[in-house]
Amino acid sequence: MKKLSRGILAAGLAMVATAAIAEDKPLVGLVSISATEANNARYIEGAKKAGEELGYEISVIDAAGSADQANAAIQNFAQLGAFAIVDMVFPWSSIGAGLDAAKAAGIPVVTWGGGLGGSVAATNGSGGPMVVPVNELMLKNMDGKGAILELTYRTGEVCRNREVELDKALEAYPDIEVTKNEVRIPGYFEDGAQYANAWLASHPAGEGNLAIWGCWDDPSIGAIGSLRSQGRDDVLVYGVNGNAQALENIKNGHMTATAWQDSFTEGYNMVKMLKEIRDAGDSWEPKAVEVPAVLVTQDTVEAFLSEHPDAIN
């Protein structure tokens, strides 16, 4: 099955390369951890907008949470002589084979949330700084005691970094009980609901300060389904990324807070930088080009949506 999948991937990329050559367009390959997830989709839209303005052919491969598929896609883009390659969320340390192939071909690789390391030329969308205001609000609301359900995902660098940030913050709160469950990609909505059901069974209403924390919005949104089906309004729910469903849930009082990530601008800015990276060659110094996140709560959501009406579409 893996050989068949890679064969289909290679055939698809060959068709993209043929189209790019026919139109004399530089090929930019985007390798996404989950191309249909809302935040990934916004990043891809921003990248395509920049590509359209610059005359690039943007080709997207959905690696469906598999580092093996991500490496295969990057290697294939390298064989096709891509202008540049964008790794979306996979840690640079898990795409070593792909990075080696791209480096050998003289093709720069940038990451969205994958961090700086190896031969990565630039990164943005880093997970750690983005989650800090969410963590601070949650711990303030818990007043030093209670229980948290953490919905984690360790294949992605962004979620790893966000979990590390929460772990560090929790060191000062020994009276907060933590339960960690790792969700899958695909399957994060279902896993969020399932883990919430199990956790709620051992944390009845009236027990104390309770919170559900997702390393991005979607697992928390899955958990909200369980809360609503059980009529539980005593649990505060936090996410990160600020996708449309999360903002709608905050607006309707089902979610407590998220950090809105302007992933469209992150994708746009990164693709705009690719020519600069190529032109600099060996003199290029790797760097992070972050776009700050915005904390959105039930108190601020209306003002936020007035300023960013497209965020909920």
BELBELCOR-V64378 format. One record per pair of residues at least 6 apart in sequence whose ideal C-beta (glycine too) atoms are under 6 Angstrom apart, sorted by sequence separation. I is the first residue (numbers start at 0). GAP is how many residues later the second one is. D is the distance in Angstrom with one decimal. If there is no record, write none. Layout:
i->I gap->GAP d->D
i->I gap->GAP d->D
//
This chain:
i->33 gap->6 d->5.5
i->62 gap->6 d->4.1
i->152 gap->6 d->4.1
i->153 gap->6 d->5.5
i->213 gap->6 d->3.3
i->248 gap->6 d->3.8
i->19 gap->7 d->4.3
i->50 gap->7 d->4.1
i->62 gap->7 d->4.1
i->101 gap->7 d->4.9
i->115 gap->7 d->5.1
i->183 gap->7 d->5.7
i->202 gap->7 d->5.7
i->238 gap->7 d->5.1
i->276 gap->7 d->5.4
i->304 gap->7 d->5.8
i->31 gap->8 d->5.1
i->76 gap->8 d->5.0
i->86 gap->8 d->5.8
i->114 gap->8 d->5.9
i->182 gap->8 d->3.9
i->211 gap->8 d->5.9
i->226 gap->8 d->5.8
i->295 gap->8 d->5.0
i->110 gap->9 d->5.4
i->245 gap->9 d->6.0
i->47 gap->10 d->5.0
i->98 gap->10 d->5.8
i->46 gap->11 d->5.9
i->73 gap->11 d->5.6
i->108 gap->11 d->5.8
i->109 gap->11 d->5.3
i->151 gap->11 d->5.1
i->211 gap->11 d->4.8
i->60 gap->12 d->4.2
i->109 gap->12 d->4.6
i->110 gap->12 d->4.6
i->112 gap->12 d->4.2
i->245 gap->12 d->4.6
i->107 gap->13 d->4.4
i->111 gap->13 d->4.4
i->223 gap->13 d->5.9
i->112 gap->14 d->5.7
i->180 gap->14 d->4.1
i->43 gap->16 d->5.7
i->102 gap->16 d->4.5
i->241 gap->16 d->4.8
i->84 gap->17 d->5.7
i->219 gap->17 d->5.3
i->236 gap->18 d->4.8
i->237 gap->18 d->5.6
i->241 gap->18 d->2.8
i->98 gap->19 d->4.9
i->219 gap->19 d->4.1
i->236 gap->19 d->5.4
i->237 gap->19 d->5.4
i->238 gap->19 d->4.5
i->239 gap->19 d->4.9
i->241 gap->19 d->5.8
i->69 gap->20 d->4.8
i->98 gap->20 d->5.1
i->178 gap->20 d->5.8
i->235 gap->20 d->4.3
i->240 gap->20 d->4.9
i->86 gap->22 d->6.0
i->91 gap->22 d->5.1
i->216 gap->22 d->3.6
i->66 gap->23 d->5.8
i->74 gap->23 d->5.5
i->77 gap->23 d->4.1
i->90 gap->23 d->5.5
i->91 gap->23 d->5.3
i->211 gap->23 d->5.9
i->70 gap->24 d->5.5
i->73 gap->24 d->2.8
i->77 gap->24 d->4.7
i->83 gap->24 d->5.0
i->84 gap->24 d->4.7
i->85 gap->24 d->5.5
i->86 gap->24 d->4.5
i->87 gap->24 d->4.7
i->88 gap->24 d->4.6
i->89 gap->24 d->5.5
i->215 gap->24 d->5.4
i->216 gap->24 d->4.9
i->220 gap->24 d->5.3
i->34 gap->25 d->5.7
i->69 gap->25 d->5.6
i->81 gap->25 d->5.6
i->91 gap->25 d->4.2
i->209 gap->25 d->4.5
i->210 gap->25 d->4.7
i->211 gap->25 d->4.9
i->212 gap->25 d->5.0
i->213 gap->25 d->4.6
i->215 gap->25 d->4.9
i->223 gap->25 d->6.0
i->265 gap->25 d->5.2
i->70 gap->26 d->4.4
i->74 gap->26 d->4.4
i->91 gap->26 d->4.8
i->216 gap->26 d->5.0
i->264 gap->26 d->5.3
i->34 gap->27 d->3.8
i->66 gap->27 d->4.3
i->70 gap->27 d->4.4
i->77 gap->27 d->4.5
i->86 gap->27 d->4.9
i->191 gap->27 d->3.7
i->195 gap->27 d->3.7
i->27 gap->28 d->4.9
i->91 gap->28 d->4.9
i->151 gap->28 d->5.6
i->77 gap->29 d->5.6
i->143 gap->29 d->5.5
i->192 gap->29 d->4.4
i->196 gap->29 d->4.9
i->204 gap->29 d->4.9
i->216 gap->29 d->3.9
i->261 gap->29 d->5.1
i->24 gap->30 d->5.8
i->25 gap->30 d->5.1
i->26 gap->30 d->5.0
i->27 gap->30 d->5.3
i->28 gap->30 d->5.3
i->29 gap->30 d->4.6
i->30 gap->30 d->5.1
i->31 gap->30 d->5.4
i->32 gap->30 d->6.0
i->144 gap->30 d->4.4
i->145 gap->30 d->5.7
i->146 gap->30 d->4.3
i->147 gap->30 d->5.2
i->148 gap->30 d->5.2
i->149 gap->30 d->4.6
i->151 gap->30 d->4.9
i->152 gap->30 d->5.5
i->187 gap->30 d->4.9
i->191 gap->30 d->2.7
i->195 gap->30 d->4.0
i->223 gap->30 d->5.1
i->24 gap->31 d->6.0
i->126 gap->31 d->3.3
i->130 gap->31 d->4.1
i->134 gap->31 d->5.3
i->143 gap->31 d->6.0
i->187 gap->31 d->4.9
i->191 gap->31 d->4.5
i->24 gap->32 d->4.1
i->30 gap->32 d->5.7
i->32 gap->32 d->5.8
i->150 gap->32 d->5.5
i->192 gap->32 d->5.0
i->260 gap->32 d->5.3
i->127 gap->33 d->4.0
i->188 gap->33 d->3.9
i->192 gap->33 d->4.8
i->126 gap->34 d->4.0
i->130 gap->34 d->5.2
i->134 gap->34 d->4.8
i->258 gap->34 d->4.1
i->259 gap->34 d->4.5
i->126 gap->35 d->4.6
i->182 gap->36 d->4.8
i->258 gap->36 d->5.5
i->259 gap->36 d->5.2
i->19 gap->37 d->3.8
i->127 gap->37 d->5.1
i->257 gap->38 d->5.5
i->30 gap->39 d->5.1
i->256 gap->40 d->4.5
i->150 gap->41 d->5.5
i->216 gap->41 d->5.8
i->30 gap->42 d->4.6
i->114 gap->42 d->5.0
i->15 gap->43 d->4.3
i->30 gap->43 d->5.8
i->113 gap->43 d->5.0
i->112 gap->44 d->5.6
i->112 gap->45 d->3.8
i->28 gap->48 d->3.6
i->249 gap->48 d->5.7
i->148 gap->50 d->4.5
i->250 gap->50 d->5.1
i->249 gap->51 d->4.8
i->162 gap->52 d->6.0
i->28 gap->53 d->4.9
i->161 gap->53 d->4.6
i->241 gap->54 d->5.8
i->26 gap->55 d->4.6
i->27 gap->55 d->5.5
i->32 gap->55 d->5.8
i->26 gap->56 d->5.7
i->27 gap->56 d->5.3
i->28 gap->56 d->4.6
i->29 gap->56 d->4.6
i->30 gap->56 d->5.5
i->31 gap->56 d->4.3
i->32 gap->56 d->4.1
i->146 gap->56 d->5.6
i->158 gap->56 d->3.8
i->25 gap->57 d->3.5
i->32 gap->57 d->5.9
i->145 gap->62 d->4.9
i->152 gap->62 d->5.7
i->12 gap->63 d->4.8
i->16 gap->63 d->4.3
i->145 gap->63 d->2.9
i->146 gap->63 d->5.6
i->147 gap->63 d->4.9
i->148 gap->63 d->4.7
i->149 gap->63 d->5.2
i->150 gap->63 d->4.5
i->151 gap->63 d->5.4
i->145 gap->64 d->5.9
i->147 gap->65 d->5.7
i->246 gap->65 d->5.0
i->5 gap->66 d->5.2
i->9 gap->66 d->5.5
i->90 gap->66 d->3.8
i->12 gap->67 d->5.9
i->88 gap->67 d->4.4
i->141 gap->67 d->4.5
i->150 gap->68 d->3.8
i->243 gap->68 d->4.9
i->42 gap->69 d->5.8
i->88 gap->69 d->5.5
i->137 gap->73 d->5.6
i->140 gap->95 d->6.0
i->137 gap->100 d->5.2
i->133 gap->104 d->5.3
i->133 gap->106 d->5.8
i->130 gap->109 d->5.2
i->129 gap->110 d->5.9
i->64 gap->120 d->3.4
i->136 gap->120 d->5.5
i->32 gap->123 d->5.8
i->133 gap->123 d->5.8
i->133 gap->125 d->5.1
i->132 gap->126 d->6.0
i->129 gap->129 d->5.2
i->124 gap->141 d->5.0
i->123 gap->142 d->4.9
i->33 gap->151 d->5.1
i->120 gap->156 d->4.9
i->109 gap->160 d->5.7
i->132 gap->162 d->4.3
i->120 gap->163 d->6.0
i->129 gap->163 d->4.3
i->120 gap->165 d->5.6
i->121 gap->165 d->5.7
i->122 gap->165 d->5.2
i->123 gap->165 d->4.9
i->123 gap->166 d->5.4
i->107 gap->169 d->4.8
i->115 gap->170 d->5.2
i->83 gap->190 d->4.4
i->38 gap->202 d->4.4
i->38 gap->204 d->5.7
i->37 gap->205 d->3.6
i->45 gap->218 d->3.8
i->49 gap->218 d->4.6
i->44 gap->219 d->5.7
i->48 gap->219 d->5.6
i->42 gap->220 d->4.1
i->46 gap->220 d->3.8
i->50 gap->220 d->5.6
i->41 gap->221 d->4.3
i->45 gap->221 d->3.1
i->49 gap->221 d->3.7
i->41 gap->222 d->4.7
i->45 gap->222 d->3.7
i->49 gap->222 d->5.0
i->42 gap->223 d->5.8
i->38 gap->224 d->4.9
i->42 gap->224 d->3.8
i->46 gap->224 d->4.7
//
